[in-house]
Structures are given as C-alpha cells and as structure tokens.
Amino acid sequence: MSTTSDAVPRFERTAATSPGTGRWRRAATSVWRGRDADPRWVRPALLLLLLTTGVLYLVGLSESGWANPFYSAAAQAGSQSWEAWFYGSSDAANAITVDKPPAALWVTGLSVRVFGLSSWSILVPQALEGVAAVALLYATVRRRSTPAAGLIAGALLATTPVAVLMFRFNNPDALLVLLMIAATWAVLTSVDTGRARFLYWAGVFIGLGFLTKQLQVFLVLPGLGLAYLWAAPHGLGRRVRHLLLAGAAVVVAGGWWVAVVELVPDSWRPYVGGSQDNSFLELTFGYNGFGRLTGDETGSVGATHGWGETGLGRMFSSEFGGNVSWLLPAAFLLAIAGFVVTRRAPRTDVRRAGYLAWAGWLLVTFVAFSFMSGIIHPYYTVALAPAVAALVATGAVDLWRLRSARWALPVLAVVVAVSTAWSVVLLSRSADFVPWLRWVVLVAGVLAVAGFVAAAFVRGPVSGQLRSSLRQAGAVAAAIAVLAGPASYSLQTASTAHTGAIVSAGPTVSSGFGMAGGMPGTRGGGQFSGMFAQGGAGGQSGQSGQSGQSGQRTFGPPTGAGGTTGSAGTGLGTRSARGGGVGGLLGASTPGAALTALLEADAGSYSWVAATTGSNNAAGYQLATQEPVMAVGGFNGTDPAPTLAQFQAHVAAGDIHYYIASSSMASTTSGGSDDANEISEWVAANFTATTVDGTTVYDLTAS
C-alpha cells in the first residue's frame, strides 16, 4: 500500500497526535467529512451527485401510483393499526401478513401514518433510501481509494437501471441494498480503524437486512467475513472472536422479532403469509429460503423449477442483462486487476480488504442468482449493483493511478473493449430504442481503446505531452462508451410508470421471460417521450378491464380471466400495463365507483368489508376503500389462511360483509392449500351472486 498522505486513512495519519477516544471519533466522522487534503471540488461534486440522484429518483414518482399494491396495502394497514405495522399485516384487521418480514413496511407504514395515504408517502421513502445508498457507497469507496473513485462508484450505482427501478418502487429491495452497503461500510471501517465496534454494527445492519428480505442479505457475509478475517489489525484469535460476536449481533438484531412471532400464540397474531404451517421459520427456510435455490417452493406460482434456465449466462440473458449487467464483465476483470495491484501489500492493507469485500459480495450473489431454480425476478439483481459499482470505480482508478506503467493502460483498454462490445449487444436487443446510440457507443469505445493503447506505447521527444493528451482523450471516450447505455436505460426507466408485482427496468427487449411449462410472461412496451421514445402495447391485465399503453415491463405467468373488474386501466391517473398473473393474482383489482361505495357502506360494522382470493386482488379493494379486506390464501391464494372452517366461523360471527369472486389457481401453483378454492365454492353454493361494476359479489350477511 502506498504511504503517501492521499492513500493512508485519516486515522493512521492522526493517531500519533490524537490520544484517547478522540482519534476514534475522528476516524468515524472522517468517513463522512473526507480527508483534510481533499481538493476543493470534492464536496461540490458530491453535492451535485446527490442532488442529481434525488432528481432522478423523485421526479415523476407519483406516475407509478401504488406501484406494488401488495406492499402499498400493507403500508396502509400499518398506518391504521400498530399491530398490523409490527407484524407486516396485509390488512388492519390482521388476517394475514405479507410473505416477507416487515422492516421495509415499518418505514412506509410510518410515512403513511404521518403524511397520509398517497403514492408519494409510499414511494418517497425508497427514493430517499436510494440517495442515502449512493452517499454511503461514496463514503465507503472514497475512504479506501480517492474522491474520484467514490464519486464514480456513487454515479454508477445511481444510474444502474435496476437501481433506478427499485429506488422508485416500494419493494423491500431498496432498504435491503442500503443495509448491505451499510454493513460493508462498517466492516471496512473496522478494518481501517481497528475498532471492533464497527464490526458489531455491521452485524446489526445484517440483522436488520434479515428483517427486510430474510436470507438474501446473507449473500454478502462471505466477502465481509473474509475481508475482516484477512485484514483486520489484530491477531488471528482476536479476529475470530470479533467475528463470532458480530454473528451474535446479527442474531440479536434480526432474531428478536422472529422470537416474538414464534412465541406469541397463533390466535394472538395474524397468520404468517407465505408459510404452510403459520411459522416464520418455515417461511424463512422454505418458501423464501432454500426453496428459492432448489425450486421446491410449496404454494408458489408456476410449476416447480419453472423460473427460467439456470447457468452462468442467466445474468446476461435478455430478461436480466439490461437491468444490471452493463458493467458486470468489467467488475470481474477489474477485481482481478485490483488483487494483482495489491498483491504485495501488507496483510492489513485496506484497499485489498475492500476488494475482498466487494468481490466476495459480487461473486456469491452472482452465483446464487445464476443457479437458483426457484422464484427469481429481474429486479432481484439490484443486489449486485453496489458491488459492481464499487469494483469498477476502485479498479479503474487504481489502474489510472498506475498509468505510467506500460501494462496498466492496455488492461484498461481491454476492460473498455469488453464493456463496449457488451453494451452494443444489450442496446441491440431493443432495436427501436434510440437506435443511433449503439453506434455512438461503438465509436467511443474504439477511440478509447486506441487512445489507451497508443498512450502506452508512444515514444519520442514530445512523448510526455502526447501521452497525456491520448490518456485524457481515451478517458473521455471510455466514459461515453461504458456509461451511455445504462444511463439511457435509467432515464427510460425513470420516465416510465411501473405497477404490479413483477417489474423490470429499461425498454422492451427482443425476447420474453420464457418460463418452463409454456408459461411466458406478459410485458408492456416502453412509452417515453422525446429522443428516448419507445412505444409498445401494454400487457393485458388479469382482470376483465384492459390496461392501456404503457412503458412498463412486466413478467410472470400468463394472464387469465381473473376476477371481473368493471373499469379499465389502473385508475391511478396513468395508463399503465400490469402483470396479469395466474388468475389475475399478480395484478391488483381496480373497483369502479359503485363497487367502492358498496364496500364502504356501513364499513365500521365489520372487521373486513370484503374477502377475496389473493393478496393483490384484496389490495386493490383495500386501497380504494381504505378499509380492511381479507386476502384469502395470501399472495398466491395457496396459504391455508383462513381454512374453510375458520372462514365459516367469521361469516357466522358477522365479521365479513362481502365476498368478491376471483378465478381459482387451478393447476398453476406448486402444491399448497386448496382452502381458497373450497371457500369460493362454499360461498357460491350458499349465497346469492350479484354483479356490481361487472364484478361478482356475494353478501355474506344475507340469510
């Protein structure tokens, strides 16, 4: 590791003159304040980056309406009931929870409670989490490299298409990414300063990540653990002890809520959505755990092992590539280069620790996503974005700082050439999307490669000035070549409304999701004004009403008849495609005015104004009325909640006013309970059907 002042952490430069705890406080605060020797342009540049990120994530945010109604309804429920907020219930009467832990809903639920129910109160928290993630990634990378590296990493994360999608959407992934970056920051700060308390904070962040999206957060643990075990400035025994204590912090931070759910009697809390036996542990290790890897997910939508081809090429496929893979080859190449650059550094070198942490994050997550046979969607790949951004920024800057060495610029040229070629391939998959851009990328890439190679080998009496000019020209051309593609996709994503359970970034590509068993997904085309225009028809909703034109891209099993809905489109002020899903279960209902008024009438006399199969169906009615609607069978309609006997008891007690018909799951799910179908059949056999706004409704209070 270099011993110059711009390469040594601030703690190391002030330790001798800063006795006591003050030096540790300075070590922590310097992560945010930067180093004393930072050029004047650093802070204005950082402010500009964060402001630009905020604009990208916030402008036009309300066009997506409720975004994912499944989580929007749960946020609405949490704003009305503290019990629903704590457990992450789908409705304020606490029939069933969402199929994830509630940490992300704690944020949005509080926002709705404070600011009222609206698209903005639900979506703004994710956008702010995105800005915070960019700032924290800057701080983490900058601390171990240079201000330029931190700014590049932040900019790359901010403009990764799938990051733009998720930080403008209300899935748990936004908070998950922020917490994973926070954990990495804490581990590297612990290595940097020698203070184990930062490592324990990393355990807390990982534990909170578990309460956000369960086992997915653990994908970063191998890289973080290896970085600390290798580079922390302590003896081996002490390093191992610190890691064990950090593991205990993970258990405490994530396990307390699990203990409450498991110890509280079932009758005192809502049913754990997504599980088959009302157990959060079963949900963790089954449906949302190892089942995602093996494909054996009882009650999931689609046939077992029906979520696309597995293999190392999956992240580069038509469905995943445009979301995150633009710089994925570059990240792997620059990680290797980084390890070569730091190969002779001391064991405690913080730069190499950074490479270990980010490369471990990237490799483990990449392999898991590539080979998992269970449910996987393109937006999951946002978990790769911070590691890609950090490795590309750190590796490129390290090679640039070694540009006087004859080998450094040719290596950069190879990275640019590979990235340019891959960018052209990705842009070519969207033939109607800014067709001239791929030629700009190609020309810029060729110029960058030529500039770097020429600068490495030019000789002569004026070679110094010429080399400098060639390097600078190559750097500018390289930036255009590698950033133009993902930036254009990000702008298209930010300008497009996205709603439904399954969404993806960027314009329409040349092939569909291609699920096994003859279950291709539906997807809408892009709708973007100006030079990034991309037209296409919206996908059909699973309801009887049809969606209009949209730029949204949706994935999932084929559309079906679904429950009938009397109105067309989303009813959210924007015409947007929605995922149809099996029996309409992946698309929220949109009740007409007459049906909404019917459900709201005398609502205070019932625990649930209505019941219907599937959480997304229920969410549409609940968001329209802001009254509890029971989601029979949970997200997929396959949870045994409630059972037929329990439902009959609720009806006998007068707890539910109406039952709203929806199509059954038929044979499109992998196992699970059939109680939802039994309930539907029992209602149809014992109550009189009426049609309101084209929707079949049963009054469960009629004799």
SULSULBEL-V61394 format. One record per residue. PSI is psi in whole degrees, -180 to 180 (999 if undefined). OMEGA is omega in radians with two decimals (none if undefined). BURIAL is + if it has 16 or more other C-alpha atoms within 10 Angstrom, else -. Layout:
# SULSULBEL-V61394
psi	omega	burial
PSI	OMEGA	BURIAL
PSI	OMEGA	BURIAL
This chain:
# SULSULBEL-V61394
psi	omega	burial
139	3.12	+
147	3.13	-
8	3.09	-
158	-3.03	-
-27	-3.11	-
-5	-3.13	+
-7	-3.09	-
132	3.12	+
149	-3.08	+
-36	3.13	+
-43	-3.08	+
-30	-3.12	-
-17	-3.08	-
-5	-3.04	-
-39	-3.04	+
-27	-3.09	-
7	-3.09	-
78	-3.08	-
163	3.05	-
-161	-3.05	-
-14	-3.12	-
-36	-3.12	-
-33	3.12	+
-37	3.09	+
-42	3.09	-
-36	3.12	+
-39	-3.13	+
-47	-3.07	+
-26	-3.14	-
-20	3.07	+
-37	-3.12	+
-36	-3.04	-
-15	-3.12	-
-173	-3.12	+
156	-3.12	+
-30	-3.07	-
7	-3.14	-
137	3.04	-
160	-3.08	-
-24	-3.07	-
-11	-3.00	-
-52	-3.08	-
-44	3.04	-
-37	3.12	-
-41	3.10	-
-44	3.11	+
-42	3.11	-
-41	3.11	-
-46	-3.09	+
-39	3.10	+
-42	3.12	-
-41	3.09	-
-43	3.11	+
-43	3.09	+
-45	-3.12	-
-37	-3.06	+
-18	-3.02	+
-32	-3.06	+
130	3.12	-
17	-3.04	-
-37	-3.07	+
-11	3.12	+
-23	3.13	+
2	3.08	+
-126	3.13	+
-3	-3.13	+
-107	3.06	+
101	-3.08	+
-28	3.13	+
-48	3.13	+
-28	3.09	+
-42	3.12	+
-39	3.11	+
-37	3.07	+
-41	3.09	+
-42	3.12	+
-43	3.14	+
-26	3.10	+
-17	-3.12	+
-23	-3.07	+
123	3.10	+
-32	3.09	+
-45	3.09	+
-38	3.11	+
-45	-3.09	+
-44	-3.06	+
-16	-3.05	+
43	-3.09	+
152	3.08	+
-24	-3.10	+
156	-3.07	+
-17	3.07	+
-2	2.97	+
51	3.05	+
-44	-3.03	+
151	3.11	+
170	2.93	+
170	-3.08	+
28	3.07	+
160	2.98	+
167	-2.85	+
7	-2.99	+
-46	3.13	+
-35	3.12	+
-25	3.05	+
-39	-3.13	+
-53	-3.09	+
-35	3.10	+
-42	3.09	+
-38	3.12	+
-44	3.12	+
-38	3.13	+
-37	-3.09	+
-44	-2.99	-
-2	-3.11	-
163	-3.09	-
119	3.07	+
167	3.08	+
-41	-3.11	+
-43	-3.10	+
-24	3.12	+
-38	-2.99	+
-28	-3.11	+
-40	3.12	+
-40	3.12	+
-39	3.11	+
-42	3.11	+
-35	3.03	+
-35	3.10	+
-44	3.10	+
-42	3.11	+
-38	3.12	+
-41	3.11	+
-44	3.13	+
-43	-3.10	+
-36	3.07	+
-41	3.05	+
-50	-3.10	+
-40	-3.09	+
-46	-3.12	+
-42	-3.12	+
-37	-3.09	+
-33	-3.09	+
-3	-3.10	+
-112	-3.11	+
164	3.05	+
-38	3.13	+
-42	3.12	+
-42	3.12	+
-42	3.14	+
-41	3.11	+
-44	3.13	+
-45	3.12	+
-42	3.14	+
-39	3.13	+
-41	3.09	+
-45	-3.07	+
-32	-3.06	+
13	2.97	+
125	-3.02	+
-44	-3.11	+
-27	3.06	+
-42	3.07	+
-41	3.13	+
-51	-3.02	+
-29	3.10	+
-1	3.00	+
20	-3.05	+
164	-3.03	+
31	2.95	+
163	-3.13	+
-11	-3.01	+
-30	-3.14	+
-50	3.12	+
-37	3.13	+
-47	-3.12	+
-43	3.12	+
-44	-3.12	+
-35	3.09	+
-40	3.07	+
-42	3.13	+
-41	3.12	+
-41	3.12	+
-44	3.06	+
-45	-3.08	+
-42	3.13	+
-47	-3.11	+
-32	3.05	+
-37	3.08	+
-43	3.07	+
-42	-3.07	+
-46	-3.02	+
-19	-3.07	+
5	-3.11	+
119	-3.09	+
-21	-3.09	+
-31	3.07	+
-36	3.09	+
-39	3.12	+
-35	3.04	+
-35	3.06	+
-40	3.08	+
-39	3.10	+
-44	3.14	+
-40	3.10	+
-41	3.11	+
-42	3.08	+
-33	3.05	+
-36	3.06	+
-38	3.10	+
-1	3.07	+
-49	-3.11	+
33	3.00	+
-132	-2.89	+
-14	-3.10	+
-34	-3.12	+
-24	-3.11	+
-9	3.11	+
-23	3.13	+
-11	-3.03	+
-43	-3.12	+
-45	-3.14	+
-43	-3.13	+
-43	3.12	+
-42	3.14	+
-41	3.14	+
-44	-3.13	+
-45	-3.11	+
-34	-3.12	+
-45	-2.86	+
-10	-3.10	+
141	-3.05	+
56	3.14	+
169	3.02	+
162	-3.05	-
-45	-3.13	-
-40	3.14	-
-38	3.10	-
-44	3.12	+
-42	3.14	-
-41	3.11	-
-41	3.13	+
-38	3.10	+
-40	3.10	-
-36	3.07	+
-37	3.05	+
-38	3.08	+
-37	3.09	+
-37	3.07	+
-47	-3.09	+
-43	-3.12	+
-47	-3.07	+
-33	-3.14	+
-19	-3.00	+
-20	-3.08	+
-43	-3.13	-
-39	3.10	+
-42	3.14	+
-41	3.12	-
-48	-3.09	-
-41	-3.09	+
-28	-3.07	-
-29	3.11	-
133	3.12	-
145	-3.09	-
-36	-3.07	-
-11	-3.11	-
-4	-3.06	-
166	3.09	+
160	3.08	+
142	3.13	+
103	-3.11	+
141	-3.14	+
-15	3.12	+
161	3.10	+
-9	-3.13	+
24	3.06	-
37	-3.10	+
127	3.08	+
-32	3.09	+
-40	3.09	+
-39	3.08	+
-41	-3.08	+
-47	-3.04	+
-12	-3.13	-
-97	-3.03	+
-45	-3.11	+
6	-3.07	+
-112	-3.09	+
-24	3.07	+
-31	3.09	+
-31	3.14	+
-43	-3.04	+
-22	-3.07	+
-4	3.14	+
79	-3.09	+
99	-3.12	+
126	3.09	+
6	-3.12	+
160	3.08	+
134	3.11	+
158	3.14	+
156	3.11	+
140	-3.11	+
36	-3.05	+
30	-3.05	+
42	3.00	+
168	-3.13	+
139	3.07	+
165	3.12	-
169	-3.08	-
-18	3.14	-
-3	-3.03	-
-43	-3.10	+
-14	3.13	+
4	-3.09	+
173	-3.10	-
-29	-3.10	+
-31	-3.06	+
-29	-2.95	+
-50	-3.09	+
-17	3.13	+
-41	-2.95	+
-13	-2.90	+
5	-3.08	+
-44	-3.09	+
15	-3.13	+
-46	3.07	+
-40	3.12	+
-39	-3.14	+
-44	3.12	+
-44	-3.14	+
-43	-3.11	+
-27	3.02	+
-44	3.09	+
-45	3.12	-
-39	3.13	+
-41	3.10	+
-34	3.08	+
-44	-3.13	-
-38	-3.06	+
15	-3.01	+
-28	-3.11	-
7	-3.13	-
158	3.08	-
162	-3.13	-
-36	-3.04	-
11	-3.13	+
123	-3.05	+
-26	3.09	+
-46	3.13	+
-35	3.06	+
-39	3.09	+
-43	3.09	+
-41	3.12	+
-45	-3.09	+
-50	-3.07	+
-41	3.14	+
-39	3.07	+
-45	3.07	+
-52	-3.06	+
-47	-3.04	+
-47	-3.09	+
-43	-3.13	+
-41	3.12	+
-47	-3.13	+
-43	-3.14	-
-48	-3.14	+
-32	-3.09	+
-31	-3.00	+
-3	3.13	+
134	-3.06	+
-9	-3.13	+
-160	-3.10	+
128	3.04	+
138	3.13	+
154	-3.11	+
-33	-3.09	+
-14	3.05	+
-28	-3.02	+
-6	3.05	+
-23	3.11	+
-17	3.09	+
-23	-2.93	+
-46	-3.12	+
-40	-3.14	+
-42	3.09	+
-48	-3.11	+
-44	-3.11	+
-44	-3.11	+
-42	3.13	+
-46	-3.11	+
-49	-3.10	+
-46	-3.12	+
-44	-3.13	+
-43	3.14	+
-40	3.10	+
-42	3.10	+
-37	3.12	+
-38	3.11	+
-21	3.09	-
21	-2.99	-
-19	3.11	+
-24	3.06	-
137	-3.01	-
-26	-3.06	-
-21	-2.97	-
-50	-3.10	+
-39	3.03	+
-36	3.08	+
-44	3.07	+
-38	3.12	+
-41	3.10	+
-44	3.14	+
-45	3.14	+
-41	-3.14	+
-46	3.13	+
-44	-3.12	+
-39	3.12	+
-47	-3.13	+
-43	-3.12	+
-36	3.09	+
-41	3.11	+
-40	3.11	+
-46	-3.12	-
-43	3.12	+
-32	-3.14	+
-21	3.11	+
-19	3.07	+
80	-2.95	+
-33	-3.08	+
0	-3.08	+
107	3.10	+
65	-2.99	+
-25	-3.13	-
-17	-3.02	-
-36	-3.11	+
-31	3.11	+
-37	3.05	-
-45	3.12	-
-45	-3.11	+
-47	-3.13	+
-44	3.13	-
-40	3.12	+
-42	3.12	+
-44	3.12	+
-40	3.14	+
-46	3.14	+
-45	3.14	+
-42	3.14	+
-44	-3.14	+
-45	-3.13	+
-44	3.13	+
-42	3.14	+
-29	-3.12	+
-25	-3.00	+
-5	-3.13	-
140	3.14	-
162	3.08	-
176	-3.06	-
-26	3.12	-
24	-3.02	-
-31	-3.09	-
-52	-3.14	-
-39	-3.14	-
-43	3.11	+
-43	3.14	+
-43	3.14	-
-42	3.13	-
-41	3.12	+
-48	-3.10	+
-43	3.11	+
-41	3.10	+
-39	-3.13	+
-42	3.12	+
-46	3.13	-
-39	3.13	+
-41	3.13	+
-42	3.11	-
-44	-3.07	+
-42	-3.02	+
-18	-3.06	+
-21	-3.05	+
-43	-3.12	+
-60	-3.14	+
-33	3.11	+
-41	3.13	+
-41	3.07	+
-37	-3.14	+
-42	3.10	+
-41	3.10	+
-41	3.14	+
-44	-3.12	+
-28	-3.09	+
4	-3.07	+
136	3.06	+
136	3.11	+
123	3.09	+
157	3.08	+
-180	-3.05	+
-28	-3.02	+
114	-3.07	+
165	3.14	+
158	-3.07	+
156	3.00	+
177	-3.13	+
174	3.10	+
137	3.09	+
178	-2.90	+
-16	-3.13	-
158	-3.06	-
-169	-3.02	-
-28	3.01	+
50	3.10	+
152	3.14	+
160	3.08	+
22	3.11	-
41	-3.10	-
67	3.12	+
150	-3.14	+
161	3.03	+
150	3.12	+
144	3.08	+
163	3.08	+
177	3.12	+
149	3.11	+
97	-3.03	+
125	-3.09	+
164	3.09	-
-155	-3.00	-
-14	3.11	-
25	-3.08	+
139	3.11	-
104	-3.08	+
163	3.08	+
158	-3.10	+
144	3.08	+
158	3.11	+
152	3.10	+
139	3.05	+
157	3.05	+
-11	3.07	+
172	-3.12	+
-29	3.05	+
148	-3.09	+
144	3.06	+
160	3.13	+
-160	3.12	+
147	-3.13	+
158	3.00	+
2	-3.10	+
144	3.06	+
123	-3.11	+
152	-3.14	+
162	3.05	+
179	3.06	+
171	-3.00	+
154	3.10	+
155	3.14	+
-177	-3.08	+
-43	3.08	+
-178	3.01	+
148	-3.07	+
143	3.10	+
134	-3.00	+
-13	-3.07	+
156	-3.13	+
158	3.09	+
-161	-3.05	+
-21	-3.08	+
22	-3.07	+
15	-3.14	-
5	3.08	-
141	-3.13	+
114	-2.99	+
141	3.07	+
153	3.09	+
153	3.06	+
129	-3.13	+
-54	3.10	+
171	3.13	+
119	3.13	+
25	-3.12	+
7	-3.04	+
-14	3.09	+
3	3.09	+
133	-3.10	+
148	3.07	+
156	3.09	+
90	-3.06	+
147	3.05	+
176	-3.06	+
-41	-3.11	-
-42	3.14	-
-39	3.10	+
-44	3.13	+
-38	3.12	-
-44	-3.13	-
-34	-3.10	+
-22	-3.09	+
124	3.09	-
33	-3.07	-
-32	-3.09	+
-10	-3.12	-
-3	-3.04	-
150	3.03	+
-40	3.09	+
128	3.13	+
-21	3.13	+
166	2.99	+
147	3.09	+
159	-3.10	+
129	3.04	+
137	-3.09	+
-36	-3.14	+
-40	3.04	+
-48	-3.13	+
-37	-3.08	+
-41	-3.13	+
-44	3.12	+
-38	-3.11	+
-42	3.14	+
-31	3.12	+
-36	-3.06	+
-21	-3.01	+
32	3.06	+
152	-3.10	+
133	3.04	+
127	-3.10	+
126	3.08	+
95	-3.11	+
124	3.12	+
3	3.10	+
-157	-3.00	+
-50	-3.08	+
-2	-3.06	+
16	-3.05	+
4	3.05	+
143	3.10	+
57	-3.08	+
110	-0.10	+
166	2.96	+
168	3.12	+
-42	-3.13	+
-41	3.12	-
-40	3.11	-
-43	3.12	+
-36	3.11	+
-41	3.09	-
-41	3.13	+
-43	3.14	-
-33	-3.14	-
-4	3.14	-
27	-3.10	-
-26	-3.04	+
131	-3.10	+
-55	-3.06	+
155	2.92	+
129	-3.12	+
123	-3.05	+
148	3.02	+
162	-3.09	+
156	3.14	+
168	-3.13	+
-18	-3.11	+
-131	-3.06	-
24	-3.04	-
6	3.10	+
163	-3.13	+
90	3.10	+
-151	-3.13	+
177	-3.08	+
150	3.08	+
14	-3.09	+
-36	-3.12	+
-42	3.09	+
-40	3.12	+
-39	3.11	-
-44	3.13	+
-44	-3.13	+
-40	3.14	-
-43	3.13	-
-46	-3.12	+
-31	-3.10	-
-18	-3.00	-
-7	-3.12	-
159	-3.07	+
130	-3.14	-
139	2.98	+
159	-3.12	-
124	3.12	-
121	-3.10	+
37	3.12	+
7	-3.10	+
136	3.12	+
123	-3.06	+
141	3.07	+
129	3.06	+
109	-3.07	+
-6	3.10	+
-7	3.12	-
142	-3.13	-
999	none	-
